[in-house]
Amino acid sequence: MELKIIENTKNRLVFEIPGADHTLCNALKKELVETKGVDIATYAIEHPQIGIPKMIIETSGALTPKKALESAVSSLKDKNKEFLKAFSKVK
């Protein structure tokens, strides 16, 4: 998956995720919002059919936006592993 960095400062990260949709963006946003030190985590898709999701992360300074993103992605990976394990038991 490719990310296009738009803005990267000490407390703010803005990037685009070509090819992603609401499914990934909502999951990532939810994990970011639950991450301690993240003040703002949101995304926008300007056009529903041809828009590229743009994610915005702002932190209080105790945590960099990049570290917050890494933490959120790691958490999502762990949750997916748990889901696959539970799903494989009911097949």
The first five atom37 places (N, CA, C, CB, O) and aatype in JSON, in Angstrom:
{
  "aatype": [12, 6, 10, 11, 9, 9, 6, 2, 16, 11, 2, 1, 10, 19, 13, 6, 9, 14, 7, 0, 3, 8, 16, 10, 4, 2, 0, 10, 11, 11, 6, 10, 19, 6, 16, 11, 7, 19, 3, 9, 0, 16, 18, 0, 9, 6, 8, 14, 5, 9, 7, 9, 14, 11, 12, 9, 9, 6, 16, 15, 7, 0, 10, 16, 14, 11, 11, 0, 10, 6, 15, 0, 19, 15, 15, 10, 11, 3, 11, 2, 11, 6, 13, 10, 11, 0, 13, 15, 11, 19, 11],
  "atom_mask": [
    [1, 1, 1, 1, 1],
    [1, 1, 1, 1, 1],
    [1, 1, 1, 1, 1],
    [1, 1, 1, 1, 1],
    [1, 1, 1, 1, 1],
    [1, 1, 1, 1, 1],
    [1, 1, 1, 1, 1],
    [1, 1, 1, 1, 1],
    [1, 1, 1, 1, 1],
    [1, 1, 1, 1, 1],
    [1, 1, 1, 1, 1],
    [1, 1, 1, 1, 1],
    [1, 1, 1, 1, 1],
    [1, 1, 1, 1, 1],
    [1, 1, 1, 1, 1],
    [1, 1, 1, 1, 1],
    [1, 1, 1, 1, 1],
    [1, 1, 1, 1, 1],
    [1, 1, 1, 0, 1],
    [1, 1, 1, 1, 1],
    [1, 1, 1, 1, 1],
    [1, 1, 1, 1, 1],
    [1, 1, 1, 1, 1],
    [1, 1, 1, 1, 1],
    [1, 1, 1, 1, 1],
    [1, 1, 1, 1, 1],
    [1, 1, 1, 1, 1],
    [1, 1, 1, 1, 1],
    [1, 1, 1, 1, 1],
    [1, 1, 1, 1, 1],
    [1, 1, 1, 1, 1],
    [1, 1, 1, 1, 1],
    [1, 1, 1, 1, 1],
    [1, 1, 1, 1, 1],
    [1, 1, 1, 1, 1],
    [1, 1, 1, 1, 1],
    [1, 1, 1, 0, 1],
    [1, 1, 1, 1, 1],
    [1, 1, 1, 1, 1],
    [1, 1, 1, 1, 1],
    [1, 1, 1, 1, 1],
    [1, 1, 1, 1, 1],
    [1, 1, 1, 1, 1],
    [1, 1, 1, 1, 1],
    [1, 1, 1, 1, 1],
    [1, 1, 1, 1, 1],
    [1, 1, 1, 1, 1],
    [1, 1, 1, 1, 1],
    [1, 1, 1, 1, 1],
    [1, 1, 1, 1, 1],
    [1, 1, 1, 0, 1],
    [1, 1, 1, 1, 1],
    [1, 1, 1, 1, 1],
    [1, 1, 1, 1, 1],
    [1, 1, 1, 1, 1],
    [1, 1, 1, 1, 1],
    [1, 1, 1, 1, 1],
    [1, 1, 1, 1, 1],
    [1, 1, 1, 1, 1],
    [1, 1, 1, 1, 1],
    [1, 1, 1, 0, 1],
    [1, 1, 1, 1, 1],
    [1, 1, 1, 1, 1],
    [1, 1, 1, 1, 1],
    [1, 1, 1, 1, 1],
    [1, 1, 1, 1, 1],
    [1, 1, 1, 1, 1],
    [1, 1, 1, 1, 1],
    [1, 1, 1, 1, 1],
    [1, 1, 1, 1, 1],
    [1, 1, 1, 1, 1],
    [1, 1, 1, 1, 1],
    [1, 1, 1, 1, 1],
    [1, 1, 1, 1, 1],
    [1, 1, 1, 1, 1],
    [1, 1, 1, 1, 1],
    [1, 1, 1, 1, 1],
    [1, 1, 1, 1, 1],
    [1, 1, 1, 1, 1],
    [1, 1, 1, 1, 1],
    [1, 1, 1, 1, 1],
    [1, 1, 1, 1, 1],
    [1, 1, 1, 1, 1],
    [1, 1, 1, 1, 1],
    [1, 1, 1, 1, 1],
    [1, 1, 1, 1, 1],
    [1, 1, 1, 1, 1],
    [1, 1, 1, 1, 1],
    [1, 1, 1, 1, 1],
    [1, 1, 1, 1, 1],
    [1, 1, 1, 1, 1]
  ],
  "atom_positions": [
    [[0.85, -1.17, 0.0], [0.0, 0.0, 0.0], [0.89, 1.24, 0.0], [-0.96, 0.0, 1.22], [1.9, 1.3, 0.7]],
    [[0.51, 2.17, -0.76], [1.27, 3.4, -0.94], [0.64, 4.54, -0.13], [1.35, 3.78, -2.43], [-0.58, 4.67, -0.09]],
    [[1.47, 5.34, 0.51], [1.01, 6.55, 1.19], [1.69, 7.75, 0.54], [1.32, 6.48, 2.72], [2.88, 7.71, 0.22]],
    [[0.94, 8.8, 0.36], [1.51, 10.04, -0.18], [1.45, 11.09, 0.93], [0.73, 10.51, -1.48], [0.37, 11.54, 1.31]],
    [[2.62, 11.47, 1.44], [2.69, 12.44, 2.53], [2.43, 13.84, 1.98], [4.08, 12.38, 3.25], [3.08, 14.28, 1.03]],
    [[1.48, 14.54, 2.58], [1.14, 15.91, 2.2], [1.81, 16.89, 3.15], [-0.4, 16.11, 2.2], [2.36, 17.91, 2.73]],
    [[1.76, 16.57, 4.44], [2.34, 17.44, 5.48], [2.88, 16.56, 6.59], [1.28, 18.45, 6.03], [2.23, 15.6, 7.01]],
    [[4.08, 16.88, 7.07], [4.68, 16.1, 8.14], [5.46, 17.06, 9.05], [5.6, 14.98, 7.58], [6.58, 17.44, 8.74]],
    [[4.83, 17.43, 10.17], [5.48, 18.29, 11.15], [5.54, 17.54, 12.48], [4.73, 19.65, 11.3], [5.11, 16.39, 12.57]],
    [[6.06, 18.2, 13.49], [6.23, 17.56, 14.8], [4.91, 17.0, 15.36], [6.83, 18.56, 15.79], [4.88, 15.91, 15.92]],
    [[3.83, 17.75, 15.21], [2.55, 17.37, 15.81], [1.43, 17.1, 14.81], [2.11, 18.43, 16.76], [0.29, 16.88, 15.2]],
    [[1.75, 17.13, 13.52], [0.69, 16.97, 12.51], [1.21, 16.15, 11.33], [0.17, 18.36, 12.02], [2.31, 16.37, 10.83]],
    [[0.38, 15.2, 10.9], [0.69, 14.39, 9.74], [-0.56, 14.33, 8.86], [1.16, 12.96, 10.15], [-1.64, 13.97, 9.33]],
    [[-0.4, 14.68, 7.6], [-1.49, 14.6, 6.62], [-0.98, 13.77, 5.46], [-1.96, 16.04, 6.15], [0.08, 14.05, 4.9]],
    [[-1.74, 12.74, 5.11], [-1.32, 11.88, 4.01], [-2.52, 11.33, 3.26], [-0.45, 10.74, 4.52], [-3.63, 11.27, 3.8]],
    [[-2.28, 10.93, 2.02], [-3.31, 10.31, 1.2], [-3.05, 8.81, 1.11], [-3.34, 10.95, -0.22], [-1.9, 8.35, 1.19]],
    [[-4.13, 8.06, 0.96], [-4.04, 6.6, 0.84], [-4.73, 6.18, -0.47], [-4.68, 5.87, 2.08], [-5.9, 5.81, -0.45]],
    [[-4.02, 6.25, -1.59], [-4.64, 5.86, -2.86], [-5.13, 4.41, -2.82], [-3.65, 6.05, -4.03], [-4.43, 3.52, -2.34]],
    [[-6.33, 4.19, -3.33], [-6.88, 2.85, -3.39], [-7.65, 2.42, -2.15], [0.0, 0.0, 0.0], [-8.33, 1.4, -2.17]],
    [[-7.56, 3.19, -1.08], [-8.29, 2.85, 0.15], [-9.71, 3.39, 0.08], [-7.56, 3.41, 1.41], [-10.03, 4.24, -0.75]],
    [[-10.56, 2.87, 0.97], [-11.93, 3.36, 1.05], [-12.31, 3.56, 2.52], [-12.91, 2.37, 0.35], [-11.45, 3.54, 3.4]],
    [[-13.59, 3.75, 2.76], [-14.05, 4.01, 4.13], [-13.74, 2.88, 5.1], [-15.54, 4.26, 4.13], [-13.54, 3.11, 6.29]],
    [[-13.68, 1.66, 4.6], [-13.44, 0.51, 5.48], [-12.12, 0.66, 6.22], [-13.45, -0.79, 4.68], [-12.09, 0.61, 7.45]],
    [[-11.05, 0.84, 5.49], [-9.74, 1.0, 6.11], [-9.66, 2.31, 6.9], [-8.64, 0.97, 5.04], [-9.17, 2.33, 8.02]],
    [[-10.14, 3.38, 6.3], [-10.03, 4.7, 6.95], [-10.78, 4.76, 8.28], [-10.56, 5.78, 6.02], [-10.27, 5.33, 9.25]],
    [[-11.97, 4.19, 8.33], [-12.73, 4.19, 9.58], [-12.04, 3.36, 10.66], [-14.15, 3.65, 9.35], [-11.98, 3.78, 11.82]],
    [[-11.52, 2.21, 10.28], [-10.82, 1.36, 11.26], [-9.58, 2.07, 11.79], [-10.44, 0.0, 10.62], [-9.32, 2.06, 12.99]],
    [[-8.82, 2.68, 10.89], [-7.61, 3.39, 11.28], [-7.95, 4.6, 12.16], [-6.83, 3.84, 10.03], [-7.28, 4.85, 13.17]],
    [[-8.98, 5.33, 11.78], [-9.41, 6.5, 12.57], [-9.81, 6.06, 13.98], [-10.59, 7.22, 11.87], [-9.43, 6.71, 14.96]],
    [[-10.57, 4.98, 14.09], [-11.01, 4.51, 15.41], [-9.82, 4.15, 16.29], [-11.94, 3.29, 15.25], [-9.79, 4.51, 17.47]],
    [[-8.84, 3.46, 15.74], [-7.65, 3.1, 16.52], [-6.87, 4.35, 16.93], [-6.75, 2.15, 15.71], [-6.37, 4.44, 18.05]],
    [[-6.76, 5.3, 16.02], [-6.02, 6.53, 16.33], [-6.7, 7.34, 17.43], [-5.88, 7.39, 15.07], [-6.04, 7.86, 18.32]],
    [[-8.02, 7.44, 17.36], [-8.77, 8.19, 18.37], [-8.57, 7.59, 19.76], [-10.27, 8.22, 18.02], [-8.56, 8.31, 20.75]],
    [[-8.41, 6.27, 19.81], [-8.23, 5.58, 21.09], [-6.78, 5.59, 21.56], [-8.73, 4.15, 20.98], [-6.48, 5.08, 22.65]],
    [[-5.87, 6.15, 20.77], [-4.46, 6.19, 21.12], [-4.18, 7.41, 21.99], [-3.58, 6.23, 19.85], [-4.48, 8.54, 21.61]],
    [[-3.61, 7.16, 23.16], [-3.29, 8.25, 24.08], [-2.27, 9.19, 23.44], [-2.75, 7.7, 25.42], [-1.26, 8.75, 22.89]],
    [[-2.54, 10.48, 23.52], [-1.65, 11.48, 22.93], [-2.14, 12.01, 21.59], [0.0, 0.0, 0.0], [-1.62, 13.01, 21.09]],
    [[-3.13, 11.36, 21.01], [-3.7, 11.82, 19.74], [-4.85, 12.77, 20.04], [-4.19, 10.61, 18.86], [-5.81, 12.41, 20.71]],
    [[-4.73, 13.99, 19.54], [-5.78, 15.0, 19.74], [-6.83, 14.94, 18.64], [-5.16, 16.4, 19.8], [-8.03, 15.04, 18.9]],
    [[-6.38, 14.78, 17.4], [-7.29, 14.75, 16.25], [-6.89, 13.59, 15.34], [-7.28, 16.11, 15.48], [-5.71, 13.42, 15.02]],
    [[-7.87, 12.82, 14.93], [-7.67, 11.78, 13.93], [-8.94, 11.75, 13.08], [-7.37, 10.35, 14.59], [-10.02, 11.43, 13.58]],
    [[-8.8, 12.09, 11.83], [-9.95, 12.11, 10.94], [-9.49, 11.88, 9.51], [-10.71, 13.46, 11.06], [-8.29, 11.82, 9.22]],
    [[-10.45, 11.75, 8.62], [-10.13, 11.62, 7.21], [-11.26, 12.21, 6.4], [-9.89, 10.14, 6.82], [-12.37, 12.43, 6.88]],
    [[-10.95, 12.48, 5.14], [-11.96, 12.99, 4.22], [-11.73, 12.37, 2.85], [-11.9, 14.55, 4.13], [-10.61, 12.12, 2.43]],
    [[-12.85, 12.13, 2.17], [-12.81, 11.7, 0.77], [-13.65, 12.72, 0.03], [-13.35, 10.2, 0.58], [-14.88, 12.74, 0.14]],
    [[-12.98, 13.57, -0.74], [-13.66, 14.71, -1.33], [-14.7, 14.34, -2.38], [-12.66, 15.61, -1.95], [-15.71, 15.03, -2.5]],
    [[-14.49, 13.28, -3.13], [-15.47, 12.85, -4.11], [-15.74, 11.36, -3.9], [-14.97, 13.12, -5.57], [-14.79, 10.57, -3.87]],
    [[-16.99, 10.96, -3.75], [-17.29, 9.58, -3.38], [-16.84, 8.53, -4.4], [-18.75, 9.44, -3.17], [-16.63, 7.38, -4.02]],
    [[-16.69, 8.89, -5.67], [-16.32, 7.9, -6.67], [-14.85, 7.97, -7.08], [-17.18, 8.07, -7.88], [-14.24, 6.94, -7.37]],
    [[-14.28, 9.16, -7.09], [-12.9, 9.28, -7.56], [-11.96, 9.89, -6.54], [-12.86, 10.11, -8.82], [-10.78, 10.11, -6.82]],
    [[-12.47, 10.17, -5.35], [-11.64, 10.8, -4.33], [-10.63, 9.86, -3.71], [0.0, 0.0, 0.0], [-10.86, 8.65, -3.61]],
    [[-9.52, 10.42, -3.3], [-8.48, 9.68, -2.59], [-8.57, 10.06, -1.12], [-7.05, 9.97, -3.17], [-8.54, 11.25, -0.8]],
    [[-8.69, 9.09, -0.22], [-8.79, 9.41, 1.2], [-7.57, 10.21, 1.7], [-8.95, 8.13, 2.03], [-6.42, 9.87, 1.4]],
    [[-7.87, 11.25, 2.45], [-6.81, 12.07, 3.05], [-6.99, 11.98, 4.57], [-6.88, 13.58, 2.55], [-8.01, 12.39, 5.12]],
    [[-5.97, 11.44, 5.25], [-6.0, 11.23, 6.69], [-5.23, 12.37, 7.37], [-5.39, 9.85, 7.07], [-4.18, 12.8, 6.9]],
    [[-5.77, 12.84, 8.49], [-5.13, 13.9, 9.28], [-4.97, 13.4, 10.71], [-5.97, 15.23, 9.24], [-5.93, 12.95, 11.33]],
    [[-3.75, 13.5, 11.22], [-3.45, 13.1, 12.6], [-2.74, 14.27, 13.27], [-2.57, 11.79, 12.64], [-1.75, 14.78, 12.76]],
    [[-3.25, 14.68, 14.43], [-2.59, 15.71, 15.23], [-2.4, 15.17, 16.64], [-3.41, 17.04, 15.25], [-3.3, 14.53, 17.21]],
    [[-1.23, 15.43, 17.21], [-0.92, 14.95, 18.55], [-0.59, 16.11, 19.47], [0.24, 13.96, 18.52], [-0.38, 17.24, 19.03]],
    [[-0.55, 15.8, 20.76], [-0.26, 16.82, 21.77], [1.22, 17.09, 21.92], [-0.83, 16.41, 23.09], [1.6, 18.06, 22.58]],
    [[2.06, 16.27, 21.34], [3.5, 16.46, 21.43], [4.19, 15.36, 22.21], [0.0, 0.0, 0.0], [5.4, 15.17, 22.05]],
    [[3.48, 14.65, 23.05], [4.07, 13.55, 23.81], [4.35, 12.37, 22.88], [3.14, 13.11, 24.96], [5.19, 11.52, 23.18]],
    [[3.66, 12.33, 21.77], [3.75, 11.25, 20.8], [3.76, 11.89, 19.41], [2.56, 10.23, 20.95], [2.97, 12.79, 19.15]],
    [[4.63, 11.43, 18.53], [4.61, 11.97, 17.17], [3.46, 11.34, 16.39], [5.97, 11.72, 16.45], [3.06, 10.22, 16.7]],
    [[2.94, 12.03, 15.4], [1.87, 11.43, 14.6], [2.3, 10.12, 13.93], [1.41, 12.4, 13.54], [1.5, 9.2, 13.79]],
    [[3.56, 10.03, 13.52], [4.06, 8.8, 12.9], [4.02, 7.65, 13.89], [5.49, 9.01, 12.37], [3.61, 6.54, 13.54]],
    [[4.45, 7.88, 15.13], [4.42, 6.83, 16.15], [2.97, 6.43, 16.45], [5.12, 7.31, 17.45], [2.68, 5.25, 16.66]],
    [[2.07, 7.4, 16.47], [0.65, 7.11, 16.71], [0.11, 6.23, 15.59], [-0.17, 8.41, 16.81], [-0.63, 5.28, 15.84]],
    [[0.48, 6.54, 14.35], [0.04, 5.74, 13.2], [0.6, 4.33, 13.29], [0.48, 6.41, 11.88], [-0.12, 3.36, 13.04]],
    [[1.87, 4.21, 13.63], [2.47, 2.87, 13.78], [1.76, 2.06, 14.86], [3.97, 3.0, 14.12], [1.52, 0.87, 14.69]],
    [[1.43, 2.72, 15.96], [0.72, 2.04, 17.05], [-0.67, 1.58, 16.61], [0.6, 2.98, 18.27], [-1.09, 0.46, 16.9]],
    [[-1.38, 2.45, 15.89], [-2.72, 2.12, 15.42], [-2.69, 0.96, 14.43], [-3.38, 3.35, 14.78], [-3.53, 0.07, 14.5]],
    [[-1.73, 0.98, 13.52], [-1.61, -0.1, 12.54], [-1.28, -1.43, 13.24], [-0.53, 0.23, 11.49], [-1.84, -2.47, 12.9]],
    [[-0.39, -1.37, 14.21], [-0.03, -2.57, 14.97], [-1.25, -3.13, 15.71], [1.1, -2.25, 15.98], [-1.46, -4.35, 15.73]],
    [[-2.03, -2.26, 16.3], [-3.23, -2.68, 17.01], [-4.23, -3.34, 16.05], [-3.88, -1.49, 17.72], [-4.84, -4.36, 16.38]],
    [[-4.41, -2.75, 14.88], [-5.32, -3.33, 13.88], [-4.84, -4.7, 13.43], [-5.45, -2.39, 12.67], [-5.64, -5.62, 13.25]],
    [[-3.54, -4.85, 13.25], [-3.0, -6.15, 12.85], [-3.29, -7.2, 13.93], [-1.48, -6.05, 12.6], [-3.67, -8.32, 13.61]],
    [[-3.1, -6.83, 15.19], [-3.37, -7.76, 16.29], [-4.85, -8.14, 16.33], [-2.95, -7.14, 17.63], [-5.19, -9.31, 16.53]],
    [[-5.73, -7.17, 16.14], [-7.17, -7.46, 16.15], [-7.56, -8.36, 14.99], [-7.97, -6.16, 16.1], [-8.42, -9.23, 15.15]],
    [[-6.94, -8.16, 13.84], [-7.23, -9.03, 12.69], [-6.79, -10.46, 12.96], [-6.54, -8.5, 11.43], [-7.48, -11.4, 12.59]],
    [[-5.64, -10.62, 13.6], [-5.16, -11.97, 13.95], [-6.14, -12.66, 14.9], [-3.76, -11.91, 14.59], [-6.45, -13.84, 14.74]],
    [[-6.63, -11.9, 15.88], [-7.6, -12.45, 16.84], [-8.88, -12.87, 16.12], [-7.92, -11.41, 17.95], [-9.43, -13.93, 16.39]],
    [[-9.34, -12.02, 15.2], [-10.56, -12.32, 14.46], [-10.38, -13.58, 13.62], [-10.95, -11.13, 13.57], [-11.25, -14.45, 13.61]],
    [[-9.26, -13.67, 12.9], [-9.02, -14.85, 12.07], [-8.95, -16.12, 12.9], [-7.73, -14.68, 11.27], [-9.45, -17.16, 12.48]],
    [[-8.34, -16.03, 14.07], [-8.25, -17.18, 14.96], [-9.64, -17.62, 15.41], [-7.36, -16.85, 16.18], [-9.97, -18.8, 15.38]],
    [[-10.46, -16.64, 15.82], [-11.83, -16.96, 16.26], [-12.67, -17.49, 15.1], [-12.5, -15.71, 16.86], [-13.46, -18.41, 15.28]],
    [[-12.49, -16.92, 13.93], [-13.25, -17.34, 12.75], [-12.89, -18.76, 12.35], [-13.01, -16.38, 11.58], [-13.76, -19.55, 11.98]],
    [[-11.6, -19.08, 12.41], [-11.17, -20.43, 12.0], [-11.73, -21.51, 12.94], [-9.63, -20.51, 11.98], [-11.86, -22.66, 12.52]],
    [[-12.05, -21.15, 14.17], [-12.61, -22.12, 15.12], [-14.06, -22.48, 14.8], [-12.54, -21.57, 16.53], [-14.51, -23.57, 15.16]],
    [[-14.79, -21.58, 14.12], [-16.2, -21.83, 13.85], [-16.45, -22.37, 12.45], [-16.98, -20.56, 14.04], [-17.6, -22.64, 12.09]],
    [[-15.43, -22.54, 11.67], [-15.61, -23.08, 10.29], [-16.05, -24.5, 10.31], [-14.33, -22.96, 9.5], [-16.24, -25.1, 9.25]]
  ]
}
